[in-house]
Each structure stands twice: as structure tokens, then as C-alpha cells.
Amino acid sequence: MMKRASWSVVLGLVFLVALGSSVAQAKVRWDLLPELKLSDYKPEVAAQVERILESSSCYGRCTDSIARCLDREPPSPTALRLARDVFRLVTTGATAEQVGQWLTLRRQMAHPEKVHQFKLDDLTPLGAPAAPVVIVEFTDFQCPFCARVSPDLNRLVRESGGTVRLYLKQFPLKSHPRAVEASKACVAAGKLGKFWELCERLFELQPDLAPADILALAAKVGLDAGALQAAMAAEDVLGRIADEKLEGLKHRVEATPAIFMNGKEVLLPPTPELLRDRIEEELDILAGRD
């Protein structure tokens, strides 16, 4: 009798394990992602993506596997977002470990342990003043990476339909000898009512950022060169730059550009695609539909 009972237990456990295995896995809803054009890739690519989606956790309102969160009705917006990321990473040669690291950083960007609070009083935003997604960018006008990112970020704000506002803070690096003068021109232009008109175009003057070129650019945007020089010489302009850099240092900014969305640091390369995706994600979080 004991032997029969033992076999019954074993068979029952086998059944439960098999059942659990079938429950844990979910068929990936490729039909939700027609833009990925799965037919352009070998079957093993889809298989690798599916393994990652089935074994990686989603976040937000659905914390099951990404695959199972895709299979919900309606599908999780976060799962859709992550599935696109995984597919793009795998098809560009990323290993499973690298994909896992990416997903970890995506989670930390959306739901970080610390949300930063910045001083925004007296700053002029680009975009609607009451927009729900608030972006703070620490920049250096002699930084080549800032010159690549800032135009994309500014364009995304302008195309956001009033959902995003951007605040620019000065973070001139010691390695860029003309960054401070450019920051002074930017802050002074703000005092004269032409902050964004001048500041977003200062990157056009790289790599030299020559003082004469800054004054010529100021004239192009409607500023009087003498008035700008006088404003740049004011003590409070340099004080403002120092305060903003110190604020960045307190928030562990070490390099530029440093970008925060609703106080959450962008931890991955700020490509236009990632920035647009994070904006949409923040809107989903604010609406409770993530």
C-alpha cells in the first residue's frame, strides 16, 4: 500500500510540474507587433526573443513575464514597449545578458528608488508651462554629445502637443575652456527675453564657440550685442551658473548631457527613439495605464 501511495504522489507531482510549466509560459503575441517584420529574420531569432520575453519580468501594473503581460486584455503598454526593445536588441546582436542589463535599466528609469527634485523657479521652459512631463537637462555648450542630443530633445518637446516641457540647466565642464562663456551668454540672453532663441543655437558654434561668433549669433536672434555683453558681465549671471552646476553635482551629475524626466534619470543612451519612448511611458504612468 505504501508503495502505491508513493507512486500516486510522484505522478501527482509530475502532473503539477507539467501544469505549472504550461501555465508559466505564454505564446508571444507577435500579432500585436506587426511593425517588427518577423518574417525578415531566421526562426532562431524569434525563438531567442521568445525565450527572453517568457523569462523576463515586466513592470508597472503587470509584473508577470513580458510574454504573459502581452497576452492580457488589453495588452500591457509596458510589455509592448519592452518587447520592441528586446526584439531590436536581439536583432542587432545583443546577448541575453546584455538584454537583461538593458531591461534592468529600463525598469530603474521608470520606477527608480530616488526621484530627483530640482529648482525650476525663474527658469523659462521650452513647451507648455503646465505640461505633465517635466524634463530637466544639464548641458555644456562645448560638449559634442549635447550638440547631438539637444536638437532631438527640443524637437520632441515641440512635437509633443503640449505634454512636455523642458528646462535647461548649465553644467560647463572644466575640460571645455569656452563652455562657461557660452553659459554666460545663454543665461544673459534669458535676462533679455531670448533664452531659447540663443541657447539652443549655441551648439551650432562648436567646436570653437568663439566670442565673436556668439555675438554674431546673438544679433541673428534679435539681441543687441552691447546689451548681451553687459548682461554677461553681471555678477548674478556667473552666480546662476555656479548654482546650477552645484545643484547638478548634488544630484550626482558627472557628465553631460544629463537628462531627467519627472525627476527620473535617463540611464541609457538618449537616442530620439528612447527619449520618445520614455515620454510616452511617463504619460502612461501618470494616467495609470502602464
C-alpha positions in Angstrom: 0.0 0.0 0.0 2.8 2.4 0.9 4.5 1.7 -2.5 1.3 2.5 -4.4 0.7 5.7 -2.4 4.3 6.8 -3.1 3.7 6.3 -6.9 0.5 8.3 -6.6 2.3 11.2 -5.0 5.1 11.1 -7.7 2.6 11.0 -10.5 0.7 13.9 -8.9 3.9 15.9 -8.6 4.8 15.3 -12.2 1.3 16.4 -13.3 1.6 19.6 -11.2 5.1 20.4 -12.6 3.8 19.9 -16.1 0.8 22.0 -15.4 2.9 24.7 -13.8 5.3 24.7 -16.8 2.4 25.2 -19.2 0.9 28.0 -17.1 4.3 29.8 -16.7 4.8 30.0 -20.5 2.7 32.1 -22.8 2.8 32.2 -26.6 4.2 35.5 -27.7 1.5 37.7 -29.3 3.5 38.7 -32.4 0.3 39.9 -34.0 0.4 42.8 -31.6 3.8 43.9 -33.1 3.4 43.8 -36.8 6.0 46.5 -37.3 8.7 44.1 -36.3 8.5 42.2 -39.5 9.4 38.8 -38.0 9.5 37.2 -41.5 12.6 39.1 -42.3 14.6 37.1 -39.7 15.6 33.4 -39.2 13.3 31.3 -36.9 16.1 31.1 -34.3 15.9 34.9 -33.8 12.2 34.7 -33.0 12.9 31.8 -30.7 15.6 33.7 -28.8 13.3 36.7 -28.4 10.5 34.5 -27.2 12.8 32.8 -24.6 13.7 36.3 -23.2 10.2 37.5 -23.2 9.0 34.4 -21.4 11.8 34.5 -18.7 12.0 38.3 -18.1 9.6 40.1 -15.7 7.6 43.1 -16.8 7.0 46.1 -14.6 4.2 48.6 -14.0 0.7 47.3 -13.4 1.6 43.8 -14.8 4.6 42.2 -13.1 4.3 38.7 -14.7 6.6 37.7 -17.6 6.7 40.1 -20.5 5.1 37.4 -22.7 2.2 36.9 -20.3 1.7 40.7 -19.9 1.4 40.9 -23.7 -1.2 38.2 -23.6 -3.5 40.2 -21.3 -6.6 42.0 -22.4 -5.8 44.7 -23.0 -2.1 44.0 -23.5 0.2 45.9 -21.1 1.7 49.0 -22.8 4.9 48.4 -20.8 5.1 44.8 -22.2 4.6 46.1 -25.7 7.4 48.6 -25.1 9.8 46.1 -23.7 9.0 43.5 -26.4 10.1 46.0 -29.1 13.3 46.8 -27.1 14.1 43.1 -26.8 13.5 42.4 -30.5 15.6 45.4 -31.6 18.5 44.4 -29.2 18.5 40.7 -30.3 18.4 41.5 -34.0 21.3 43.9 -33.6 23.5 41.3 -31.9 23.0 41.8 -28.2 23.5 38.8 -25.9 20.8 37.6 -23.5 22.9 39.1 -20.7 23.1 42.5 -22.4 19.4 42.4 -23.0 18.9 41.6 -19.3 21.0 44.6 -18.3 19.0 46.9 -20.6 15.7 45.7 -19.1 17.0 46.4 -15.6 17.9 49.9 -16.6 14.5 50.4 -18.3 12.8 49.4 -15.0 15.1 51.7 -13.0 14.3 54.7 -15.3 10.6 54.2 -15.0 10.5 53.3 -11.3 13.7 54.4 -9.6 14.5 54.3 -5.9 15.0 58.0 -5.9 13.1 60.7 -7.8 15.1 63.9 -8.0 13.6 67.3 -7.3 15.1 70.4 -9.0 14.8 74.1 -8.6 12.7 75.4 -11.5 11.7 78.8 -10.3 12.6 81.7 -12.6 13.5 79.2 -15.4 11.9 79.6 -18.8 10.7 76.2 -20.1 10.5 75.1 -23.7 7.0 73.8 -24.2 3.7 74.3 -22.3 4.4 75.7 -18.8 1.9 73.2 -17.3 2.9 70.2 -19.3 2.8 66.9 -17.2 6.1 65.5 -18.4 8.9 67.7 -17.0 12.4 67.3 -18.4 15.5 68.8 -16.9 18.6 68.7 -18.9 22.1 69.6 -17.6 24.2 70.7 -20.6 27.6 72.0 -21.7 27.6 74.1 -24.9 31.1 72.7 -25.9 30.0 69.1 -25.3 29.7 67.2 -28.7 27.2 64.7 -27.3 25.0 67.6 -26.1 25.1 69.0 -29.6 23.7 65.7 -30.9 21.0 65.2 -28.2 19.7 68.7 -27.6 18.2 69.3 -31.1 16.4 65.9 -30.9 15.1 66.6 -27.4 13.9 70.1 -28.4 12.1 68.8 -31.4 10.4 66.1 -29.3 9.2 68.8 -26.9 7.8 70.9 -29.8 6.1 67.9 -31.3 4.6 66.7 -28.0 1.3 68.5 -28.4 1.7 70.3 -25.1 2.5 67.2 -23.0 6.2 68.0 -22.4 8.2 71.0 -21.0 12.0 71.2 -21.0 14.2 73.1 -18.6 17.9 73.7 -19.4 20.5 73.9 -16.7 24.1 74.9 -17.0 26.8 72.4 -16.3 30.0 73.6 -18.0 32.9 71.1 -17.7 36.4 72.0 -16.8 37.7 70.2 -19.9 35.8 72.7 -22.1 37.5 76.1 -21.8 34.8 78.1 -23.6 31.8 76.4 -22.0 31.5 79.0 -19.2 31.4 81.9 -21.6 28.7 80.2 -23.6 26.7 79.5 -20.5 27.0 83.2 -19.5 25.7 84.2 -22.9 22.8 81.7 -22.5 21.8 83.0 -19.1 22.3 86.6 -20.1 20.0 86.0 -23.1 17.4 84.8 -20.7 17.5 88.0 -18.8 17.0 89.8 -22.1 14.0 87.7 -23.0 15.7 85.5 -25.6 16.7 82.4 -23.6 15.7 79.6 -26.0 16.3 81.7 -29.1 20.0 81.9 -28.4 20.7 78.9 -26.1 19.5 76.2 -28.5 21.6 77.6 -31.3 24.9 77.9 -29.4 25.7 74.3 -30.3 25.9 75.5 -33.9 29.2 77.3 -33.0 31.1 74.2 -31.9 33.8 73.4 -31.7 35.3 76.9 -31.2 32.5 78.8 -29.6 34.4 82.0 -30.3 33.2 85.1 -28.5 32.8 87.0 -31.8 30.7 84.2 -33.2 28.4 84.2 -30.1 27.8 87.9 -30.6 27.1 87.4 -34.3 24.6 84.7 -33.4 23.0 87.0 -30.8 22.4 89.6 -33.5 20.8 87.0 -35.7 18.2 86.1 -32.9 17.4 89.8 -32.3 19.7 90.6 -29.4 21.8 93.8 -29.2 25.5 92.8 -28.8 26.3 95.5 -26.3 23.3 94.7 -24.2 24.3 91.0 -24.2 27.8 91.7 -23.2 26.6 94.0 -20.3 24.3 91.3 -19.1 27.0 88.6 -19.3 29.2 90.8 -17.1 26.7 90.9 -14.3 27.7 89.1 -11.2 24.4 87.2 -10.8 24.9 85.5 -14.2 28.0 83.7 -13.1 26.4 83.0 -9.8 23.4 81.4 -11.5 25.8 79.1 -13.5 27.6 78.1 -10.3 24.4 77.4 -8.5 23.1 75.2 -11.3 26.3 73.2 -11.6 26.4 72.7 -7.8 22.8 71.5 -8.0 23.8 69.0 -10.7 26.7 67.8 -8.6 24.4 67.3 -5.6 22.3 65.1 -7.8 25.4 63.1 -8.9 25.6 64.6 -12.4 29.1 63.8 -13.6 28.8 64.2 -17.4 26.7 65.9 -20.0 24.1 65.7 -21.2 22.3 64.5 -18.0 18.6 64.2 -18.6 15.8 63.7 -16.0 12.1 63.0 -16.8 9.8 63.8 -14.0 12.8 63.6 -11.7 13.9 60.2 -13.1 17.3 60.0 -14.7 17.7 58.7 -18.2 20.2 55.9 -17.7 20.5 54.6 -21.3 21.9 56.4 -24.4 19.4 59.3 -25.1 18.6 58.4 -28.7 15.5 60.1 -30.2 13.7 56.7 -30.1 14.5 56.2 -26.4 13.5 59.7 -25.4 10.2 59.5 -27.3 9.6 56.1 -25.7 10.3 57.4 -22.2 8.0 60.4 -22.7 5.2 58.0 -23.7 6.0 55.8 -20.8 5.8 58.7 -18.4 2.4 59.7 -19.8 1.2 56.1 -19.3 2.4 56.1 -15.7 0.7 59.4 -15.0 -2.5 58.1 -16.5 -2.3 54.8 -14.5 -2.2 52.7 -17.6 1.4 51.4 -17.5 
